Amino acid sequence: MSGQAMNRAAAERFVAAWCANWCRVDIDAVVAHFADNAEMRSPLALELTDSPIVTGAENIRAY
């Protein structure tokens, strides 16, 4: 994403694309939506890595 605000229609398209990629288990397409410095928070990440936060698109891909 470019960091610019989205209108509702653009946000709905973004969500639909992300969900479709997630449901196909297409990790490359899912992670393509994330910025290089994205952060993901997960209770499972806390159990696996001792931190609830996974930082960076490549680390999210590996997670």
N, C-alpha and C positions, 0 to 999 in steps of 0.2 A: 504494500500500500504506500501511497505517496505522502501520508501524513495530513492530507487535506480531509475536511469533513465530507461525509457522504450524505446524499439525500436518501430518503426512505427506499426508493426503488433500487438504488445502487447497493444499499445495505442488504436488502432482501436478496439481490442477485449474489452478493458476496456470501451470505449465509447459505443459500441454496447450493452454491458451488462447493463450499467448504464441507457441508454435510454430505453431499454426493461423494466427494473424495474420501471422506471418513468412512462412509458405508462401503465403499469399494476397497477399503484398506489400502489406499494408494498413498503411502507415506510421503513420497516425493511431492505429490500434488498438495497434500495437507500442509507440509512444511513450507512449500512455496508461498503460502499466504503469510508467513511470519517474517518479520524483520530480522536482520542478523542478530540484533540484541534483544530479541523477544524473551519474555519470561513466562514460564508456565508453572502454576502452583498445583500440587497434587499431594494428597495424603499418602498415596503409594510411593511417590518420590521420596518422601520423608523416611518411609520404611526401607527403601532400597539404597538411598544415598546419604542418609542422615541430614538431609535438607529438604524442606517442602518445595523449594524453588529450583527449577531447571532453567538455566540461562543460556541463551544463544540458540539459533535455529539448528545448528549442527548437533548440539547437545540434546536438543529436543528430539531430533531425528534418531539419535542413538538411544535415547530413553525409550 
